[in-house]
Amino acid sequence: MKNGKYIVITNNPLVNEVYTDKNYANLIDEVRFRREKSQTDILKEARDLIYLGAKLLIHPMMGRVKPHETPYKSVMLELSARGEELGKGEAAGGEGTPQADYESVIVIEDSIAMTEKLLNNSAYIKYYDEIDADLQFLDKLLLDSGVEELARG
Amino acid sequence: MKLELRKIAIKDVCFDKECKIVDGCLHVDPAKLEDLVLEDSRVKSVSFDLARPGESVRIVPVKDVIEPRAKLEGGEAFPGLFREDMQEAGEGITYALSGCAVTTTGPIVGFQEGVIDMSGPGAEYTVYSQLNHVVMVIEKQDYVDQHDHEAVVRLAGIKVARFLGTVGFDCEDYESEFYEWKNIGEKYAEYPDLPKVVYVYNCMAQGLLHDTYFYGRDAKVMVPTMITPLEVMDGALISGNCVSPGSKTTTYMHQNNAVIKELFKVHGKEINFVGIVLNPLMTTLKEKFRDRMLTVRQVKMLGADGAIISQEGFGNPTTDLMIVCQELEQNGIKTVLISNEDAGVDGMSEPLPDSVQEANAIVSTGNSNATVMLPAMEKTIGNLKDVERVCGGNVNSIQEDGRLLLEIHGIMGSHNLQGNTKLGAVTI
């Protein structure tokens, strides 16, 4: 059941284009498009929201395609209303600070660690223009699959 | 449930005017196969080629590898794909053309699929180099989108494999393997003193290029289910996977699942093999936790003392692997995992993106980031340039002298996650 606001943070233009469409308005409230950010930046932005009470809805790592094989990353979260207020600059801590979701913390921290490791310790990093459209498409597929699952309940 | 698997050892393959098996050589009529494939109006054209063990041949990019199988009695092989009615698989008589494969090629989306070398050092990394391949190159109609393209190639491969399986019906030179699967009460009574072991069979269910089909149905719309090893042998599980060639479970690896094979070997001697739970790997955390609950419940209902989990995919599926392991262990069920590693080029990095303390028994099928230099081959089936796109390859893969620099996960089946591989890890 949907409790809070569902957002997608992405650096993928295709995801931005498709998921800002009104057909998805019932499920996705906001797409935060960060064209110039790296996939690690996207994960860290999600992590910061998770520490303020947001929950990860879709696992942020792709099922096969690895971080050194694509520059794109899309993360879907359920925001905590209180956490969002805190994110706007109010000091966190004390009464009313949302509890961070344990599973989301574990998954996002592990994902950041693995992403940084593979980017730092692979024989090559291969993003190039020829397959850019396909890389955007593959990143969107993971999100599509998760959105379908969420719609099924 | 009783299955007789009649294995015909195929030692060679050739083109001919008719399809038949003579002295272990599979004769293939390409015109007949072409007619079959063109029944699907989404196919523009198809061509066939052959590759044999030891030849200087490289096949790239490979999508699926399928062992030809057909049923003489007891329904059809690969049920649920081509007909509305279906019978439970795993009963009756099945013909299998072992030593032979139908292999589908051609790029679908971006980089995926992999390389099979039929000789040289690359051949050492994969069991597929030991097979006689009937290779299909399919061109789709222009209007066919990516999802349909994948389906076209997947179904064409199965259709040809199923047809070639029927060619075995006239061949009397086979070896029979007999399998029996009893109900759980009988299994308990048969070996009351042996530890009861369940196999948790993870399969990808994450959208295009990351899918598995069970009786023709997309595993994304199923929950964890108890299945029998006999139906797996009859093609109840079909691969819709494309990405990460080293570890992806092809249809061949389902049909010849190495975990099932080994469990049958020790069943009744060291263990009591009581069941399989098929666990689809989904993308949302909610589905992962639901599937964990249902998988663990079924393993407990089978009364397992121990469990083996084989992995599929990398990244988010590692979370499924770990949380199921954790809960099984916490329920007193000793659990062994099978996974490959992504430990970086030097093999020194943390190899998995997720881990739990309870995962204290892991079988490794090798480090996928290890890099190898492969010699040039005299013939390429497919398109060598696609190596730059496949997983494990890159824009600098093709050397000036024709050699190929590749991470080993670009080689089909190099670290198969059901353990049908020559790679592993040792403690030093």
Contacts between the chains, C-beta under 8 A, distances in Angstrom:
chain1	res1	chain2	res2	distance
A	55	B	285	7.8
A	56	B	285	5.8
A	57	B	284	5.8
A	57	B	285	6.7
A	57	B	286	7.5
A	58	B	283	5.2
A	58	B	284	5.2
A	58	B	285	7.3
A	59	B	283	5.9
A	59	B	284	7.3
A	59	B	285	6.3
A	59	B	288	7.0
A	59	B	315	7.6
A	59	B	316	3.5
A	59	B	319	6.0
A	60	B	316	7.6
A	61	B	315	3.5
A	61	B	316	4.7
A	61	B	353	6.0
A	62	B	315	5.2
A	62	B	316	7.0
A	63	B	204	5.9
A	63	B	206	4.5
A	63	B	210	4.7
A	63	B	243	7.7
A	63	B	281	7.1
A	63	B	283	7.4
A	63	B	313	4.3
A	63	B	314	7.3
A	63	B	315	5.7
A	63	B	316	5.8
A	63	B	317	5.7
A	64	B	204	7.8
A	64	B	209	7.8
A	64	B	210	6.2
A	64	B	241	7.9
A	64	B	243	3.8
A	64	B	244	4.1
A	64	B	248	7.4
A	64	B	313	5.3
A	64	B	314	6.0
A	64	B	315	6.9
A	64	B	391	7.4
A	65	B	243	5.9
A	65	B	244	7.8
A	65	B	315	7.8
A	65	B	391	7.6
A	66	B	314	6.8
A	66	B	315	7.1
A	66	B	342	7.0
A	69	B	111	7.1
A	69	B	391	6.8
A	103	B	285	6.3
A	103	B	289	7.9
A	104	B	285	7.4
A	106	B	354	7.8
A	107	B	285	7.1
A	107	B	319	6.4
A	107	B	354	7.4
A	110	B	353	5.6
A	110	B	354	5.1
A	111	B	353	6.6
A	113	B	350	7.3
A	113	B	353	7.7
A	114	B	315	7.7
A	114	B	350	7.6
A	114	B	353	3.7
A	117	B	344	6.9
A	117	B	349	5.2
A	117	B	350	6.4
A	118	B	342	6.7
A	118	B	344	7.6
A	121	B	344	3.5
A	121	B	345	6.4
A	121	B	346	7.1
A	121	B	348	7.9
A	121	B	349	5.2
A	121	B	369	7.7
A	122	B	344	6.8
A	122	B	345	6.6
A	122	B	369	6.3
A	123	B	345	4.9
A	123	B	369	6.9
A	123	B	371	5.3
A	123	B	394	7.7
A	123	B	407	6.2
A	124	B	394	4.4
A	124	B	396	7.0
A	126	B	111	7.9
A	126	B	394	4.4
A	126	B	395	6.4
A	128	B	395	6.4
A	131	B	110	4.6
A	131	B	111	6.3
A	131	B	389	6.1
A	134	B	109	5.1
A	134	B	110	2.9
A	134	B	111	7.6
A	135	B	110	6.0
A	137	B	109	6.2
A	137	B	110	7.3
A	137	B	146	7.3
A	138	B	109	6.5
A	138	B	110	6.0
A	138	B	209	7.5
A	141	B	206	7.8
A	141	B	207	4.5
A	141	B	208	5.5
A	141	B	209	7.4
A	141	B	210	7.5
A	142	B	206	6.7
A	142	B	207	6.8
A	142	B	283	5.9
A	144	B	207	5.9
A	145	B	206	5.0
A	145	B	207	3.7
A	145	B	210	7.6
A	145	B	220	7.0
A	145	B	282	7.7
A	145	B	283	4.8
A	146	B	283	4.3
A	146	B	284	4.9
A	148	B	220	7.4
A	149	B	220	7.6
A	149	B	282	5.8
A	149	B	283	6.4
A	149	B	284	4.7
A	149	B	286	7.4
A	149	B	287	5.2
A	150	B	284	6.0
A	150	B	286	7.6
A	152	B	221	7.9
